[in-house]
Amino acid sequence: MKYWISILLVVLSFNVMSQTVNKDKPSTFYFGLEQDVLPYFLKGFIITGWTGRNFMRYRFSYAQATNPKFVLGEGIDTDRVNAFGLSFEYFFKENFEGFWIGPGVGYWTNNVKSVMNEEIINESVIFSLGGGYNFKITNWLYFTPWVAGHTRVSGTAPVEMMSTVYKPAVFTPELSVKLGVKFPVKSH
């Protein structure tokens, strides 16, 4: 656990990296909303909001999705995931355009049902690292192809059911596209 906390602290230190910001130019505070296509393909939904200034933004998301059958273990009928996440994202350009990268933390609840209708809940703390590219469509509209890797920090032990064993994936890759809007709020 100390290993993961150390990694998290190092990655979160991106937030305190010094940057050259023109003090005479007022910085712009932004907030925005995003929709990711992946949860909808997986019979779910997502709610995402973010806020930020200069090169750094903070994103909160809540999603529900059903894991596809081809990733389920033997004897597992459904695995419905509820995921809360907080991400810290660094952009290499101002106004949240272009490449971004950042870590995140999350809390996942897997609601698992066996083929014999047994049900269990598996809870996990997640560490994520992701990145993508914001393509500007208009001053307020953009889309982002992105990729992330999620590692379970807790909730990794197999869970025995009467008819089978649920084995949580320790690492989960993710690839998707987001559509987002951003709204500037001028400040000094």
N, C-alpha and C positions, 0 to 999 in steps of 0.2 A: 504494500500500500504506500510506503514511503517513496518508492520508486515512481509510482504514478503521480503522487502529489508533487514531487520534484519536477517531473516532466511538465505537468500542468502549470506550475509557477514559471518555469522557463518560457513556455510558449505564451503565457499571458503577459509576460514582460514586453511583448511586442507593443503593448499599449503605452509603455513609457519610453519608447524609442524617441529620440529627439528628431525634430523635423524643422526645416526652415519654413517659417510662415511669415509673410509680409505683415508686420504689425500695423502699417498704415491702411491696409486694405481690410475692411470688415470681414470677419469670417462668417460663413453661412452655415447655419444649423439646418439639418434636413430631417424629415421623418418620412417613412414610406411603408408601403404594403407590397407583398409579393404572393404570387400563387405558383405552386410547383405542380407540374403535370403528373408526376409519379404516383402520389397517393390516390388520385382519381382512377388511374389505371389499375390500382390495387384495391379497388372497391372501398375507397375511403375519402378523406378530405384533409385539408390543411388550413391553418390560420397562421399568418406570419406578419409581424410588424417589426420595424426597425427605426433606429434613430442614430444620428451621428453628425460629426463635424470634421472638416479638413480631410484626413485620410483614414479615419477610424469610424466604424459603425458597430452597433450592438444590436443583435437580432434575436427576437424571441419567437419561438414557433411551437405550435401544438398540432400534431397530426395523428390520424388514425388510418390504418391500412391493414389489409389481410395478406399475409405472405402467400406467394403462389405455391401451388401443390408440388412443383418440382424441387422446392427447397425444404419441404417438410420431411421429417424423419419417418421411419417405418412405424405404422400404427397411429400416426397423428393425422387427424382429419382437418382441423383448422388451427391457425395461429394468428390471432388478431392482436395488433400492436397499437398501444396508445403511447405516444412519444412527446415529451416536453423537452425543449432544448433552448439553450442560450449560447449564442455564438459571438465571438469577438473577431471582426474582420478588418484587415488592413488592405487599403487600396494603394496602388502605386501611382495613381493620378488623382487630382482633386475632383470634386463633384461626384465621387463614386462612379467613375467610369473606368473602363479597362480591366486589367488583371487585379484580382484580389485573392487573398489567402487568409486563413485564420482557424484557430482552435475553437472548440465548443465543449460544453458539458451537457449531459442530458439525463433524463430519467425515463426508462421504458418499462411498460407493463405489458407482458405477453399473456393474453388470455387464450389458453390452449385447450383444445378438446380432442380426445382420442376417438378412434373409429368406434369404440364401445361407449361413447358419450360420457366418458369421465372428463372432468374439468379441473384444471389447475391454473394458478396465476403465478408467473415468474416475474419478479421485479429486479431491475438492473440499473446501476449507475453507468453511464456511457461517457467515454472521452472520444471526441471527434476531431478530425483535421480535414479541412476541405479547401477548395479553391475553384475559381471560375473566371469568367470574363463578362463584364457588363457591356452589351452593345446598345448604344444610344439610338433610339428610334426618334424621339422628340426630346425637348428639354425636360419633360416629366415622365416619359415612358421608355422602358428599356426591357431587354430580355437577356437572360444569363444561362448559357450552358455551364454546368458545373459537375464536379466530382467530389466525393468525400469517402473517407474510411472511418468506421465506427468500431471502437474496441470496448468490450464490456470490462469494467473495472470490478464489478460485483455481479452476483446472479449468474455465475458461470457453471455452477455445479449441476450435474444431471439431476432431474427430478423424476422419481419413480412413481408410476401410476400402476393401477392393478394389471392392465394388459400390455403396457409398453413403458418406455423411458423417454422423457423429453430431454433432449440435449441442446441447450442454448448455443448458438453460434458465438464464438468469442470475437470474431472479426466479421463485420458486414460492410461490403463495398456498396456504394450508391452512385448513380449517374442519372442526371435528369436535366430539365430545362425549366427555368422560372420566368414568369412575366411579372414585371414590377412597375410601380409608380412611385415617384418621389416628389416631395413638396418642400420648397425652401422656405425658411423663416429667417429673415435678416436679423443679425445681432451684432453687437460690437464687442 
